[in-house]
């Protein structure tokens, strides 16, 4: 997975210890911006994890492709790794198919990818 810079950098170590392949975009200097981060995640077939709703705009309004996305809303920093791991475990297949998972107020919203027929 690829963690956006807004995700707590300390989550990398915790997620790696749980066996996840993790890259934190905060290690890229200077910050390449949302479009490049989304492109990198797609190129490397990584699920993008972010707190930022701007990625949804890139996907839905501008048609950018992605390899699955998790958006955390108001999840405290120290809980982010645990929540991310849980979402990957519970929704991994959907994420791999290009779903967008949003967690807000302990509620999970799943946006399944559209098929070629738009169904």
N, CA, C and O atoms as a GROMACS GRO file, in nm:
protein
  476
    1UNK      N    1   0.084  -0.118   0.000
    1UNK     CA    2   0.000   0.000   0.000
    1UNK      C    3   0.088   0.124   0.000
    1UNK      O    4   0.206   0.118   0.036
    2UNK      N    5   0.031   0.235  -0.040
    2UNK     CA    6   0.101   0.362  -0.042
    2UNK      C    7   0.025   0.457   0.050
    2UNK      O    8  -0.093   0.485   0.028
    3UNK      N    9   0.093   0.505   0.151
    3UNK     CA   10   0.032   0.598   0.245
    3UNK      C   11   0.060   0.740   0.200
    3UNK      O   12   0.176   0.776   0.175
    4UNK      N   13  -0.043   0.821   0.190
    4UNK     CA   14  -0.029   0.962   0.158
    4UNK      C   15   0.046   1.030   0.272
    4UNK      O   16   0.051   0.979   0.383
    5UNK      N   17   0.104   1.147   0.244
    5UNK     CA   18   0.180   1.219   0.345
    5UNK      C   19   0.096   1.258   0.466
    5UNK      O   20   0.150   1.275   0.576
    6UNK      N   21  -0.035   1.271   0.448
    6UNK     CA   22  -0.120   1.312   0.560
    6UNK      C   23  -0.147   1.197   0.658
    6UNK      O   24  -0.197   1.221   0.768
    7UNK      N   25  -0.116   1.075   0.619
    7UNK     CA   26  -0.128   0.961   0.710
    7UNK      C   27  -0.005   0.963   0.800
    7UNK      O   28   0.106   0.989   0.754
    8UNK      N   29  -0.026   0.936   0.927
    8UNK     CA   30   0.083   0.940   1.025
    8UNK      C   31   0.198   0.850   0.981
    8UNK      O   32   0.178   0.731   0.956
    9UNK      N   33   0.316   0.906   0.972
    9UNK     CA   34   0.434   0.831   0.929
    9UNK      C   35   0.466   0.713   1.018
    9UNK      O   36   0.524   0.615   0.971
   10UNK      N   37   0.430   0.720   1.145
   10UNK     CA   38   0.455   0.609   1.237
   10UNK      C   39   0.374   0.485   1.204
   10UNK      O   40   0.404   0.376   1.253
   11UNK      N   41   0.273   0.500   1.120
   11UNK     CA   42   0.192   0.384   1.082
   11UNK      C   43   0.272   0.288   0.994
   11UNK      O   44   0.240   0.169   0.988
   12UNK      N   45   0.375   0.338   0.926
   12UNK     CA   46   0.455   0.254   0.837
   12UNK      C   47   0.517   0.137   0.913
   12UNK      O   48   0.506   0.022   0.871
   13UNK      N   49   0.581   0.167   1.024
   13UNK     CA   50   0.648   0.062   1.102
   13UNK      C   51   0.548  -0.041   1.154
   13UNK      O   52   0.572  -0.161   1.146
   14UNK      N   53   0.436   0.007   1.206
   14UNK     CA   54   0.334  -0.085   1.258
   14UNK      C   55   0.277  -0.174   1.148
   14UNK      O   56   0.262  -0.294   1.168
   15UNK      N   57   0.246  -0.116   1.034
   15UNK     CA   58   0.191  -0.194   0.923
   15UNK      C   59   0.294  -0.291   0.866
   15UNK      O   60   0.260  -0.405   0.831
   16UNK      N   61   0.418  -0.248   0.857
   16UNK     CA   62   0.524  -0.337   0.810
   16UNK      C   63   0.541  -0.455   0.904
   16UNK      O   64   0.562  -0.568   0.860
   17UNK      N   65   0.533  -0.429   1.035
   17UNK     CA   66   0.547  -0.537   1.134
   17UNK      C   67   0.433  -0.638   1.122
   17UNK      O   68   0.448  -0.754   1.159
   18UNK      N   69   0.318  -0.593   1.069
   18UNK     CA   70   0.205  -0.683   1.048
   18UNK      C   71   0.213  -0.756   0.914
   18UNK      O   72   0.124  -0.833   0.878
   19UNK      N   73   0.322  -0.732   0.841
   19UNK     CA   74   0.344  -0.804   0.715
   19UNK      C   75   0.300  -0.731   0.590
   19UNK      O   76   0.302  -0.789   0.481
   20UNK      N   77   0.259  -0.605   0.602
   20UNK     CA   78   0.214  -0.529   0.486
   20UNK      C   79   0.334  -0.465   0.416
   20UNK      O   80   0.430  -0.422   0.480
   21UNK      N   81   0.327  -0.459   0.284
   21UNK     CA   82   0.427  -0.389   0.203
   21UNK      C   83   0.382  -0.244   0.195
   21UNK      O   84   0.282  -0.212   0.130
   22UNK      N   85   0.455  -0.156   0.261
   22UNK     CA   86   0.410  -0.017   0.279
   22UNK      C   87   0.515   0.081   0.229
   22UNK      O   88   0.635   0.065   0.253
   23UNK      N   89   0.467   0.183   0.158
   23UNK     CA   90   0.551   0.296   0.121
   23UNK      C   91   0.480   0.422   0.167
   23UNK      O   92   0.360   0.438   0.142
   24UNK      N   93   0.552   0.511   0.235
   24UNK     CA   94   0.495   0.638   0.282
   24UNK      C   95   0.543   0.750   0.191
   24UNK      O   96   0.664   0.771   0.178
   25UNK      N   97   0.450   0.823   0.129
   25UNK     CA   98   0.488   0.928   0.034
   25UNK      C   99   0.559   1.045   0.101
   25UNK      O  100   0.616   1.130   0.033
   26UNK      N  101   0.557   1.050   0.233
   26UNK     CA  102   0.631   1.153   0.304
   26UNK      C  103   0.782   1.139   0.286
   26UNK      O  104   0.857   1.231   0.317
   27UNK      N  105   0.825   1.022   0.236
   27UNK     CA  106   0.968   1.001   0.210
   27UNK      C  107   1.011   1.057   0.075
   27UNK      O  108   1.130   1.057   0.044
   28UNK      N  109   0.916   1.104  -0.005
   28UNK     CA  110   0.949   1.166  -0.134
   28UNK      C  111   0.968   1.316  -0.110
   28UNK      O  112   0.880   1.382  -0.055
   29UNK      N  113   1.082   1.367  -0.151
   29UNK     CA  114   1.111   1.508  -0.128
   29UNK      C  115   1.155   1.571  -0.259
   29UNK      O  116   1.250   1.522  -0.320
   30UNK      N  117   1.092   1.677  -0.304
   30UNK     CA  118   0.977   1.743  -0.244
   30UNK      C  119   0.848   1.666  -0.273
   30UNK      O  120   0.846   1.577  -0.358
   31UNK      N  121   0.744   1.700  -0.201
   31UNK     CA  122   0.613   1.637  -0.218
   31UNK      C  123   0.571   1.650  -0.365
   31UNK      O  124   0.563   1.762  -0.417
   32UNK      N  125   0.544   1.538  -0.432
   32UNK     CA  126   0.512   1.544  -0.575
   32UNK      C  127   0.369   1.589  -0.606
   32UNK      O  128   0.337   1.618  -0.722
   33UNK      N  129   0.283   1.594  -0.506
   33UNK     CA  130   0.145   1.634  -0.528
   33UNK      C  131   0.054   1.514  -0.548
   33UNK      O  132   0.100   1.403  -0.574
   34UNK      N  133  -0.075   1.538  -0.534
   34UNK     CA  134  -0.174   1.430  -0.534
   34UNK      C  135  -0.178   1.352  -0.664
   34UNK      O  136  -0.188   1.229  -0.662
   35UNK      N  137  -0.169   1.418  -0.777
   35UNK     CA  138  -0.177   1.349  -0.906
   35UNK      C  139  -0.062   1.249  -0.920
   35UNK      O  140  -0.083   1.136  -0.963
   36UNK      N  141   0.058   1.290  -0.885
   36UNK     CA  142   0.174   1.202  -0.895
   36UNK      C  143   0.167   1.087  -0.794
   36UNK      O  144   0.206   0.974  -0.824
   37UNK      N  145   0.117   1.116  -0.675
   37UNK     CA  146   0.103   1.010  -0.574
   37UNK      C  147   0.003   0.906  -0.622
   37UNK      O  148   0.028   0.786  -0.610
   38UNK      N  149  -0.110   0.950  -0.676
   38UNK     CA  150  -0.211   0.858  -0.728
   38UNK      C  151  -0.153   0.776  -0.844
   38UNK      O  152  -0.178   0.656  -0.854
   39UNK      N  153  -0.077   0.840  -0.931
   39UNK     CA  154  -0.014   0.770  -1.045
   39UNK      C  155   0.087   0.667  -0.997
   39UNK      O  156   0.094   0.556  -1.052
   40UNK      N  157   0.165   0.702  -0.896
   40UNK     CA  158   0.263   0.608  -0.841
   40UNK      C  159   0.193   0.485  -0.781
   40UNK      O  160   0.236   0.372  -0.802
   41UNK      N  161   0.086   0.510  -0.708
   41UNK     CA  162   0.011   0.398  -0.648
   41UNK      C  163  -0.044   0.307  -0.757
   41UNK      O  164  -0.038   0.184  -0.744
   42UNK      N  165  -0.097   0.364  -0.863
   42UNK     CA  166  -0.151   0.283  -0.974
   42UNK      C  167  -0.039   0.206  -1.043
   42UNK      O  168  -0.052   0.086  -1.066
   43UNK      N  169   0.070   0.273  -1.075
   43UNK     CA  170   0.183   0.210  -1.143
   43UNK      C  171   0.236   0.090  -1.064
   43UNK      O  172   0.270  -0.013  -1.122
   44UNK      N  173   0.242   0.105  -0.933
   44UNK     CA  174   0.296  -0.001  -0.846
   44UNK      C  175   0.187  -0.094  -0.794
   44UNK      O  176   0.214  -0.184  -0.714
   45UNK      N  177   0.062  -0.071  -0.839
   45UNK     CA  178  -0.054  -0.151  -0.796
   45UNK      C  179  -0.064  -0.154  -0.644
   45UNK      O  180  -0.079  -0.261  -0.583
   46UNK      N  181  -0.057  -0.037  -0.584
   46UNK     CA  182  -0.068  -0.022  -0.439
   46UNK      C  183  -0.201   0.044  -0.405
   46UNK      O  184  -0.246   0.135  -0.476
   47UNK      N  185  -0.262   0.001  -0.299
   47UNK     CA  186  -0.380   0.066  -0.246
   47UNK      C  187  -0.334   0.198  -0.186
   47UNK      O  188  -0.240   0.201  -0.107
   48UNK      N  189  -0.399   0.305  -0.222
   48UNK     CA  190  -0.366   0.437  -0.168
   48UNK      C  191  -0.446   0.459  -0.041
   48UNK      O  192  -0.568   0.441  -0.040
   49UNK      N  193  -0.378   0.499   0.066
   49UNK     CA  194  -0.444   0.531   0.192
   49UNK      C  195  -0.423   0.679   0.218
   49UNK      O  196  -0.310   0.729   0.215
   50UNK      N  197  -0.533   0.750   0.244
   50UNK     CA  198  -0.526   0.895   0.261
   50UNK      C  199  -0.630   0.944   0.361
   50UNK      O  200  -0.722   0.871   0.397
   51UNK      N  201  -0.612   1.066   0.404
   51UNK     CA  202  -0.713   1.135   0.483
   51UNK      C  203  -0.780   1.243   0.396
   51UNK      O  204  -0.878   1.305   0.436
   52UNK      N  205  -0.725   1.261   0.278
   52UNK     CA  206  -0.754   1.373   0.189
   52UNK      C  207  -0.866   1.339   0.090
   52UNK      O  208  -0.858   1.238   0.021
   53UNK      N  209  -0.969   1.422   0.084
   53UNK     CA  210  -1.078   1.397  -0.010
   53UNK      C  211  -1.044   1.441  -0.152
   53UNK      O  212  -1.121   1.413  -0.244
   54UNK      N  213  -0.933   1.509  -0.171
   54UNK     CA  214  -0.894   1.555  -0.304
   54UNK      C  215  -0.869   1.440  -0.401
   54UNK      O  216  -0.885   1.456  -0.522
   55UNK      N  217  -0.831   1.323  -0.350
   55UNK     CA  218  -0.809   1.209  -0.438
   55UNK      C  219  -0.940   1.163  -0.501
   55UNK      O  220  -0.941   1.120  -0.616
   56UNK      N  221  -1.049   1.172  -0.426
   56UNK     CA  222  -1.180   1.139  -0.482
   56UNK      C  223  -1.214   1.231  -0.598
   56UNK      O  224  -1.272   1.187  -0.697
   57UNK      N  225  -1.179   1.358  -0.585
   57UNK     CA  226  -1.202   1.453  -0.693
   57UNK      C  227  -1.122   1.414  -0.817
   57UNK      O  228  -1.173   1.421  -0.929
   58UNK      N  229  -0.998   1.373  -0.797
   58UNK     CA  230  -0.916   1.330  -0.910
   58UNK      C  231  -0.978   1.210  -0.981
   58UNK      O  232  -0.976   1.201  -1.104
   59UNK      N  233  -1.033   1.118  -0.902
   59UNK     CA  234  -1.092   0.997  -0.959
   59UNK      C  235  -1.227   1.026  -1.024
   59UNK      O  236  -1.248   0.992  -1.140
   60UNK      N  237  -1.317   1.090  -0.949
   60UNK     CA  238  -1.454   1.105  -0.997
   60UNK      C  239  -1.474   1.221  -1.094
   60UNK      O  240  -1.553   1.210  -1.188
   61UNK      N  241  -1.406   1.331  -1.074
   61UNK     CA  242  -1.425   1.446  -1.162
   61UNK      C  243  -1.329   1.448  -1.281
   61UNK      O  244  -1.362   1.497  -1.389
   62UNK      N  245  -1.209   1.394  -1.259
   62UNK     CA  246  -1.107   1.402  -1.364
   62UNK      C  247  -1.074   1.267  -1.427
   62UNK      O  248  -0.993   1.260  -1.519
   63UNK      N  249  -1.136   1.160  -1.378
   63UNK     CA  250  -1.121   1.030  -1.442
   63UNK      C  251  -0.990   0.958  -1.420
   63UNK      O  252  -0.956   0.868  -1.497
   64UNK      N  253  -0.914   0.997  -1.318
   64UNK     CA  254  -0.788   0.928  -1.291
   64UNK      C  255  -0.815   0.785  -1.244
   64UNK      O  256  -0.908   0.760  -1.168
   65UNK      N  257  -0.734   0.694  -1.291
   65UNK     CA  258  -0.746   0.554  -1.252
   65UNK      C  259  -0.669   0.533  -1.121
   65UNK      O  260  -0.580   0.611  -1.086
   66UNK      N  261  -0.705   0.426  -1.050
   66UNK     CA  262  -0.638   0.395  -0.924
   66UNK      C  263  -0.642   0.245  -0.902
   66UNK      O  264  -0.712   0.172  -0.973
   67UNK      N  265  -0.566   0.199  -0.802
   67UNK     CA  266  -0.558   0.057  -0.771
   67UNK      C  267  -0.627   0.024  -0.639
   67UNK      O  268  -0.587  -0.069  -0.569
   68UNK      N  269  -0.730   0.101  -0.606
   68UNK     CA  270  -0.798   0.085  -0.478
   68UNK      C  271  -0.757   0.197  -0.384
   68UNK      O  272  -0.644   0.245  -0.388
   69UNK      N  273  -0.850   0.237  -0.299
   69UNK     CA  274  -0.822   0.351  -0.213
   69UNK      C  275  -0.896   0.336  -0.079
   69UNK      O  276  -1.009   0.288  -0.073
   70UNK      N  277  -0.827   0.377   0.026
   70UNK     CA  278  -0.888   0.386   0.159
   70UNK      C  279  -0.879   0.532   0.202
   70UNK      O  280  -0.772   0.593   0.194
   71UNK      N  281  -0.990   0.587   0.246
   71UNK     CA  282  -0.991   0.724   0.300
   71UNK      C  283  -1.036   0.716   0.445
   71UNK      O  284  -1.144   0.666   0.475
   72UNK      N  285  -0.952   0.767   0.533
   72UNK     CA  286  -0.982   0.771   0.676
   72UNK      C  287  -1.027   0.911   0.713
   72UNK      O  288  -0.959   1.009   0.681
   73UNK      N  289  -1.140   0.921   0.779
   73UNK     CA  290  -1.192   1.051   0.821
   73UNK      C  291  -1.193   1.054   0.972
   73UNK      O  292  -1.261   0.974   1.037
   74UNK      N  293  -1.118   1.148   1.028
   74UNK     CA  294  -1.114   1.171   1.173
   74UNK      C  295  -1.070   1.047   1.252
   74UNK      O  296  -1.124   1.019   1.360
   75UNK      N  297  -0.974   0.972   1.198
   75UNK     CA  298  -0.916   0.859   1.269
   75UNK      C  299  -0.788   0.909   1.337
   75UNK      O  300  -0.698   0.958   1.269
   76UNK      N  301  -0.780   0.899   1.469
   76UNK     CA  302  -0.661   0.947   1.539
   76UNK      C  303  -0.533   0.880   1.488
   76UNK      O  304  -0.535   0.762   1.452
   77UNK      N  305  -0.426   0.953   1.486
   77UNK     CA  306  -0.298   0.905   1.434
   77UNK      C  307  -0.258   0.769   1.490
   77UNK      O  308  -0.221   0.679   1.415
   78UNK      N  309  -0.266   0.754   1.621
   78UNK     CA  310  -0.220   0.631   1.684
   78UNK      C  311  -0.307   0.510   1.652
   78UNK      O  312  -0.266   0.397   1.677
   79UNK      N  313  -0.426   0.531   1.597
   79UNK     CA  314  -0.513   0.420   1.558
   79UNK      C  315  -0.509   0.390   1.408
   79UNK      O  316  -0.566   0.292   1.363
   80UNK      N  317  -0.442   0.474   1.332
   80UNK     CA  318  -0.447   0.460   1.187
   80UNK      C  319  -0.394   0.325   1.138
   80UNK      O  320  -0.458   0.263   1.053
   81UNK      N  321  -0.280   0.279   1.188
   81UNK     CA  322  -0.225   0.151   1.142
   81UNK      C  323  -0.321   0.037   1.171
   81UNK      O  324  -0.343  -0.049   1.085
   82UNK      N  325  -0.378   0.035   1.288
   82UNK     CA  326  -0.471  -0.071   1.326
   82UNK      C  327  -0.594  -0.069   1.235
   82UNK      O  328  -0.639  -0.174   1.188
   83UNK      N  329  -0.648   0.047   1.211
   83UNK     CA  330  -0.768   0.061   1.128
   83UNK      C  331  -0.736   0.023   0.982
   83UNK      O  332  -0.815  -0.046   0.918
   84UNK      N  333  -0.624   0.068   0.931
   84UNK     CA  334  -0.584   0.035   0.794
   84UNK      C  335  -0.571  -0.116   0.778
   84UNK      O  336  -0.623  -0.174   0.683
   85UNK      N  337  -0.502  -0.180   0.871
   85UNK     CA  338  -0.484  -0.325   0.865
   85UNK      C  339  -0.618  -0.397   0.867
   85UNK      O  340  -0.638  -0.493   0.793
   86UNK      N  341  -0.709  -0.352   0.953
   86UNK     CA  342  -0.842  -0.413   0.962
   86UNK      C  343  -0.916  -0.398   0.829
   86UNK      O  344  -0.978  -0.493   0.781
   87UNK      N  345  -0.911  -0.280   0.769
   87UNK     CA  346  -0.981  -0.256   0.643
   87UNK      C  347  -0.921  -0.341   0.530
   87UNK      O  348  -0.995  -0.394   0.447
   88UNK      N  349  -0.790  -0.354   0.527
   88UNK     CA  350  -0.725  -0.439   0.426
   88UNK      C  351  -0.769  -0.584   0.444
   88UNK      O  352  -0.797  -0.654   0.347
   89UNK      N  353  -0.774  -0.628   0.568
   89UNK     CA  354  -0.816  -0.765   0.597
   89UNK      C  355  -0.961  -0.788   0.556
   89UNK      O  356  -0.993  -0.888   0.491
   90UNK      N  357  -1.049  -0.698   0.594
   90UNK     CA  358  -1.192  -0.714   0.570
   90UNK      C  359  -1.235  -0.685   0.427
   90UNK      O  360  -1.331  -0.744   0.378
   91UNK      N  361  -1.166  -0.595   0.359
   91UNK     CA  362  -1.209  -0.549   0.227
   91UNK      C  363  -1.101  -0.564   0.120
   91UNK      O  364  -1.108  -0.499   0.015
   92UNK      N  365  -1.002  -0.647   0.145
   92UNK     CA  366  -0.889  -0.662   0.053
   92UNK      C  367  -0.927  -0.695  -0.090
   92UNK      O  368  -0.874  -0.636  -0.184
   93UNK      N  369  -1.020  -0.789  -0.108
   93UNK     CA  370  -1.061  -0.827  -0.244
   93UNK      C  371  -1.129  -0.711  -0.316
   93UNK      O  372  -1.102  -0.686  -0.434
   94UNK      N  373  -1.216  -0.642  -0.245
   94UNK     CA  374  -1.282  -0.526  -0.306
   94UNK      C  375  -1.181  -0.417  -0.342
   94UNK      O  376  -1.188  -0.357  -0.450
   95UNK      N  377  -1.088  -0.391  -0.251
   95UNK     CA  378  -0.986  -0.290  -0.277
   95UNK      C  379  -0.903  -0.329  -0.399
   95UNK      O  380  -0.872  -0.245  -0.484
   96UNK      N  381  -0.866  -0.457  -0.408
   96UNK     CA  382  -0.786  -0.504  -0.521
   96UNK      C  383  -0.861  -0.489  -0.653
   96UNK      O  384  -0.799  -0.478  -0.759
   97UNK      N  385  -0.994  -0.488  -0.646
   97UNK     CA  386  -1.073  -0.471  -0.768
   97UNK      C  387  -1.096  -0.324  -0.802
   97UNK      O  388  -1.159  -0.292  -0.903
   98UNK      N  389  -1.044  -0.234  -0.718
   98UNK     CA  390  -1.056  -0.090  -0.746
   98UNK      C  391  -1.160  -0.017  -0.665
   98UNK      O  392  -1.200   0.094  -0.701
   99UNK      N  393  -1.206  -0.077  -0.555
   99UNK     CA  394  -1.305  -0.011  -0.470
   99UNK      C  395  -1.240   0.104  -0.392
   99UNK      O  396  -1.118   0.109  -0.374
  100UNK      N  397  -1.325   0.194  -0.347
  100UNK     CA  398  -1.283   0.302  -0.257
  100UNK      C  399  -1.358   0.280  -0.127
  100UNK      O  400  -1.481   0.275  -0.124
  101UNK      N  401  -1.283   0.268  -0.019
  101UNK     CA  402  -1.338   0.244   0.114
  101UNK      C  403  -1.318   0.372   0.195
  101UNK      O  404  -1.207   0.424   0.204
  102UNK      N  405  -1.426   0.422   0.254
  102UNK     CA  406  -1.418   0.539   0.341
  102UNK      C  407  -1.464   0.499   0.480
  102UNK      O  408  -1.571   0.439   0.497
  103UNK      N  409  -1.383   0.530   0.580
  103UNK     CA  410  -1.420   0.505   0.719
  103UNK      C  411  -1.440   0.640   0.787
  103UNK      O  412  -1.350   0.723   0.792
  104UNK      N  413  -1.561   0.659   0.840
  104UNK     CA  414  -1.594   0.782   0.911
  104UNK      C  415  -1.689   0.747   1.025
  104UNK      O  416  -1.789   0.679   1.003
  105UNK      N  417  -1.657   0.792   1.144
  105UNK     CA  418  -1.743   0.769   1.261
  105UNK      C  419  -1.776   0.621   1.278
  105UNK      O  420  -1.891   0.585   1.303
  106UNK      N  421  -1.675   0.535   1.264
  106UNK     CA  422  -1.691   0.390   1.278
  106UNK      C  423  -1.785   0.329   1.175
  106UNK      O  424  -1.831   0.216   1.192
  107UNK      N  425  -1.815   0.403   1.068
  107UNK     CA  426  -1.900   0.350   0.960
  107UNK      C  427  -1.814   0.337   0.835
  107UNK      O  428  -1.735   0.425   0.802
  108UNK      N  429  -1.833   0.226   0.767
  108UNK     CA  430  -1.757   0.200   0.645
  108UNK      C  431  -1.849   0.217   0.525
  108UNK      O  432  -1.958   0.159   0.518
  109UNK      N  433  -1.804   0.297   0.430
  109UNK     CA  434  -1.876   0.313   0.303
  109UNK      C  435  -1.789   0.253   0.194
  109UNK      O  436  -1.670   0.283   0.184
  110UNK      N  437  -1.850   0.168   0.113
  110UNK     CA  438  -1.779   0.102   0.005
  110UNK      C  439  -1.832   0.153  -0.128
  110UNK      O  440  -1.952   0.145  -0.155
  111UNK      N  441  -1.744   0.204  -0.209
  111UNK     CA  442  -1.779   0.243  -0.347
  111UNK      C  443  -1.711   0.142  -0.437
  111UNK      O  444  -1.590   0.144  -0.458
  112UNK      N  445  -1.793   0.053  -0.489
  112UNK     CA  446  -1.740  -0.050  -0.578
  112UNK      C  447  -1.703   0.013  -0.712
  112UNK      O  448  -1.762   0.112  -0.754
  113UNK      N  449  -1.604  -0.046  -0.777
  113UNK     CA  450  -1.566   0.008  -0.908
  113UNK      C  451  -1.677  -0.017  -1.010
  113UNK      O  452  -1.747  -0.118  -1.004
  114UNK      N  453  -1.690   0.075  -1.102
  114UNK     CA  454  -1.788   0.058  -1.210
  114UNK      C  455  -1.735  -0.045  -1.309
  114UNK      O  456  -1.615  -0.051  -1.335
  115UNK      N  457  -1.824  -0.124  -1.363
  115UNK     CA  458  -1.783  -0.218  -1.466
  115UNK      C  459  -1.778  -0.146  -1.600
  115UNK      O  460  -1.814  -0.029  -1.609
  116UNK      N  461  -1.735  -0.213  -1.700
  116UNK     CA  462  -1.728  -0.152  -1.834
  116UNK      C  463  -1.863  -0.110  -1.885
  116UNK      O  464  -1.874  -0.017  -1.965
  117UNK      N  465  -1.967  -0.177  -1.839
  117UNK     CA  466  -2.102  -0.145  -1.882
  117UNK      C  467  -2.163  -0.034  -1.796
  117UNK      O  468  -2.275   0.010  -1.822
  118UNK      N  469  -2.089   0.012  -1.695
  118UNK     CA  470  -2.141   0.117  -1.607
  118UNK      C  471  -2.238   0.066  -1.503
  118UNK      O  472  -2.314   0.144  -1.444
  119UNK      N  473  -2.238  -0.064  -1.480
  119UNK     CA  474  -2.332  -0.124  -1.385
  119UNK      C  475  -2.264  -0.145  -1.252
  119UNK      O  476  -2.325  -0.194  -1.158
   0.00000   0.00000   0.00000
